[in-house]
Amino acid sequence: MDMNSIVRSRAEYSGKEGPIRCIFFCEFHPTAGPIISCQVPENYISKELFDSISVYIITKAELQRSTITVTLQDYKILGFPVRINDRKYARNAYHFNICFVCDCNARTVQYESVVVKLSDYLVAMEMERNFLSEGKTSANLQPILTQVMNDLNTKGECALTSTLTEGTTATHLKICRIRLDPSPVMDYQVPIFIKELPEQQWDLTTQQVTPYIDGFNHVARIAALSDVENNLVKACVQNLVYYGVVAMVPLFQYGNVYCTTPKLKELAQDLDLQSRCLNYVAKSNIQLPCIRDVFRMYAAMTRGTTVRDLCMRFNPPNLRINERKLVQFGVLEGIIRRVNKYPVILNEQSDLQKVFSGLCSLDEICCSMGASSQQLEDQLERDHSVVMLWK
């Protein structure tokens, strides 16, 4: 098989989470060398494939007790090589590795702690009663590996029991969901709750900040209203984003411009999305708007058309639509996206070149200067050395 093998002993954060396709146990046989003694399902990893990567699975001493990921063309193999030193073994040591096999593009970092704990469980069993080396490896491990794979794939956890000299013990394996750190929170961004805030003992900063998170106040304004230092508010909001309680949306202004995404088509077909949309954007719960009117307003969001233009054209209150909530829902669901303005000054000698470089959006500049978007735009329109980029 033509393959590109990459061995890493660090966590891999790329890709999406996927199920465990196979679990296999391999060991170093004193005469046959590295072999697979048991795998579930059987023959998932061929002997030829294993032989080609065994040097990365049954490793040298430097990589013992390290999580190792081998990425192949079709598979990603996660293991934790172990060596038990004892004179009772041939060559005075017993080498083994318990490996999880996933799809090649799957994320495996969430399984690392499980592999380590399962390896420690097998070490304890081996040292107690030669569970692995007594020559009945396949018979002993087949039910265990089957249970582990099925339980982790269906429930995300597994409980194993074993009888040792000191009595029956239980080992609990649980998949740890590891999230990536969210992007840095900016002063001009607006936090909005996407889940109900869990009832738990939050820190004092969070308790001070959350009452001002309404989906319309930007971070700098929340800091001023809550009387909390700006960087503390950013850290608090970033923490809420990390736990999936809050999402960040652009600051709403009637001069904003939005454009649709391909997901608009889903609004015409997905009844559940339509129901959630109508309940969210309704001006009153007494009577919901018509999905046709909502769709028309979204479809009219094009480059160069501001929210103010849309309101003058459609008169949302007459359609029972809250235009602020309409924009909010569209951004959160990915139906529309904000088209930002980036001022660029053409005069290279100007002191404003660092600010109007085309890298900072108008929202960011307004927030840092404490000026309204309309004030700054009016000022820039009169300055012929400044052009506006839309992207």
N, C-alpha and C positions, 0 to 999 in steps of 0.2 A: 504494500500500500504506500502510495506517495503521500508523505505527511510532513508537516512542519512542527517540530516539537519545541515547546518553550517551557522551561522549568522555572518556577518562581517559588520563593518561600515567603512571599508577602501576600497580604489580602488583595483580592481582585474585586474591584468595585464596578467594572463595566458589565454591560449586558443586563438582561432581565432574569428574574428568578424563575427557575424551572424545576420540575420534579427530579427525583433520583431515579435514574434508569437502571442502575445495577449497583450492587455492593459485592465486592469480592475480597477474599482473604488470601494473601500470598505469604510465602515463607521461604527461607533459604534452606534447601535440603542439602545435607552434607555431601551427597554424591551427585544429585541431579541439578543442584544449583537453584536459582529462583524459580518457583512454580506457583501456580494458582491452585490452592487446595480446596477452595469452596467459593462458589459465586451464585448469586441470585439475581436474575434468572440464569439457569445453566447455559454455558457456552456463549454468553453475551460478548465477552472479550475472548477473542480467539488466542490460541497458543502462539501463533505467528506474531500477532500484534503485541502480546505481552512480552515475548522474547525481545522484540525490538525496543521496548522502553523499560525493561526490567532494571537496567542500571540506574534509572531515575526513581524506581519504586523501592527496591531493596538497596539502600544507599550506603555510602561510606560513613564513617563515624562523624564527620563534620556536619552532616545533615540529619543525624539521629534526633528524634523528638522535635522535629520542626514540621509545620504544615507545609506540604509541597503540592503545587498544582502543575500538572502536565497537560498542556493543551495540544490536541491533535486535530486532524482535519475534520473528524466526525464526533470526537468525544472530548470532554474535559474530565480529568481524573484528579481527585483530591485525596491525598493520603497523609499518614503520620507514621513514618518509619520508626520502629522500636527495636532495641537490642537488649536482651536480658543476659547478663553475664553470670555463668554458673558452670562449675566443673562437671556437672552431671550431663551436660550437653556435649555432643561431638563438636570439636573445635572450641569448646569452652564458652560457647555463646549461642543464643537462639535469636534469629532475626525474623521479624514478621512486619506486615503492614496491612491495615484494614482500609480499603479504598472505596470512595463513593464515585460513581460515574454519572455525569450529566451531559446534556447536549453541549456541543463545542462553544456555542455563543451564550451559554447560560451563566448567570452569576452564581458563584459558589461560596463566597465569603461567609454566608449565613450558616453553612454546614461545618465550618472549621472547629468550633467548640464542641460540636457533636462528635466529630471524628476523634478528637483528643480524648473526650470522656469515654467513648466506646473503647478506645485503645487501652485506657487505664483500667477499665472493667475487665478486659481480656487478660491484661497483665496480672491482675489480682487472681483471676481464675487459674491462670497457668502456674503461678507461684504456689497456689494452695494445693492443687491436685493434678498438675501436668495436663490441664484441660486441652491445650493446643498441641502439645508435642507427643501425646501418647499414641498417636497413629490413628485416631478416630476423628480427625479434624472435621471432615465433611459432615459426618453424622451429628457431631456435637454442635456445629455452627449453623447448619442449614435452617433449623427452625428459628434461631436467634436472628440471623440476617434477614429472613423473610419477614419476621415480625417488625424489625427495625425499619425496613424499607416501606412496608405497608402503612405502619403507624405514622411515620414521618411524612409520607406523601399525603395521607388523608387527614391526620389530626395535627401535624406539626410537632408532635411529641410522642414519647414512647417510654414505658416503664418496664425494666428488666429485673427479674428477681433471681437470686442465686443463693445456694446453700454452701456456706463456708464453715470452718471449724467453730467460729464464734456464733454461728446461727445464720438465719436467713437475712439477706440484705437486699435492698432495692436500689437500683440505679435509674435515675430519671434523665432521659435525653430530651432536649427541647431546642427547636430551631430558634436562634436569636435573629430577629429581623434588624438589620443594620441599615440605617438611613444615611444618605449622604448629607453633609452639611449644606443648608440652604445658601443661596446667594446672599451677599451682604445687603442689608436693608438700607435704603437711601432716604434722606430727609423728605424728598418730594413724593415718595410712594405712599399709597393708602392701604392700610391693613383692613381686612374684612373677615368676619367669622364665617367659616364654612361648616363648622360643627358647633354643637352646643358645648360651652366651656365645661369640662368635667368638674364635678364637685369634689375637690380635693384641696388640701392646704397649700395654696400658692404662696410664693414669697411676697413681701410687702410691695415691691416694685410692680409686680404683675397686678396685684389688687388695686394699686393706684392708677395703673395705665388702662386696664381693660374697660372701665366705664366709658372711656372716650373713643374706643374703637367702634365706629358706627358705619364704616364703609365709605365715608366721605372726608373725614379728617386725615390729613397727611401726617407723617411721623413728626415733623417739626411742630405742627400745631398741637398734636397730642402731648408732646413734651411741655409746651407752654401751658396748656390747659390743666395737665396733671401736676405741674410744678415738679417734674422729675428731670434730671439731667439728660440731655439729648442722647448721649452714648448709652446710658442705661435703658432708655426707651427702645433704642435700636436692638440692644441685646435681648431685651424682653420679647419684642416682636419676633425676632429671629428664632427665639426659643419656641414660641407658639407656632411659627411656620414649620419648624422641625417636627413638632408633634402632630402636624396635620390639622391644627385647630383654626389656623388663620392662613389666608392667601393674600398676596399683594396685587393690587390693581393700580392703574394710572389714576392720577388726580382728575376728578370730573370737572369739566368746565364746558360752558356752552359753545366756546370757540374751538373745542376739540374736533379733530377729524378722525374717523374710523373707516376701516374697509373690511369687507367680509372675507371669510376663509372658506375652504371647501366644505367645512362642517355645516354650513348653512343648509346644504341639501338634506342633512339628517333631520333638521327641524321640520321639513316638509313630510318626512316619512316616519319618524319615531314618535309614536303617540305618548309614550312616557315623558320624553323630552318636551313635547308640546304642553303636557299637563303641568309639569314643573315650571315651565316658562310662564304660562298664563297666570299661575298662582303667585309667581315671584314679581312679575311686572305690573300686576293689577293695581290701579289707583285706589280701589276699594275692594274688600272681600265680598261685598254684597253682590256685585255683578262683575264677572270676569270679562276681559276684552276678547275680541275675536282673533283667532290665530292668523286669519288672513291679514288683518291690519298689522299685527306684530311682524309677520313675515315681510310685508311691504316696507315697513320702516327699516328693518334690517337690510333688505335688498337695496334700499336707496342710499345706504351708507357707502359712499364712494370717495375717492381722493378729491379734495377740493370742496367737499360738502361738509359743513360744520353741523354740530348738533342743533345750533340755533336755526340754521337753514331748514333742517328737518322739522323742527317744531313749528316754524312758520308755514311749512308746506302741509303738514299732516294734522296739526293741532291735537297733540296726544291726549289732553284732558277730555276732549270730546269722544275719543276712542277708548276711554277708560284705561289709558296707559300712563304709567309713571315713567317718564323718559329717563330719569336718573337710574331707576331700577332696571330699565330695559338695557341700558348700556352696561350696567354692572353685571347682569346675567349673561349678556353676550360675551363679555370679556372672560368671565369665570368659566364658561362652557367652551370657550375657544371658537365661538361663532363669528366674532369680530375681533379685530386687533387695532390698537391705537396706531395712528400714523403721526409720528413725532416730528417736531420742527427743530432743526439744528441751525442756528445762525452762524454765518461765516463772514468774517471781516476781510475785505480784499486789500486793505492797507496794511502791509507787513510791518510798518513802523509804529502802528497804533499800540497804545498801552493795553487795549482791550483784546489784543490778539489771542492771549491765553484763554480768555473767557469765551470769545466768539471764534473758536477754532474749528467748529464742526463736530467736535467730540462730545460736547455737553448739550443736552436737550434744553429747550426753552423752559420746561418745567423745573429742571435742576437749577438753571440760572435764576429764575424767578424766586425759587425757594431760598437760595443762598443770599439773594439781594433783598429779600423781603418785599418784593414788588409784585403787583398783579400781572397776569399774563397780558391783559389788554393794554395796561400802561406801557409795558416793555415793547409790545408789538407796535404800538403807535409810534413810539420813539424810534424803533428800528426802521419803520417804513419811511421815516423822514431822512434817514441816513442812507445815502446812495452808495456808500462804501460797504454796506452789509447786504448779503443775499441770504435767502432762507432755503435750506435743504429740507425736503420732506422724505422721511424714510421710516 
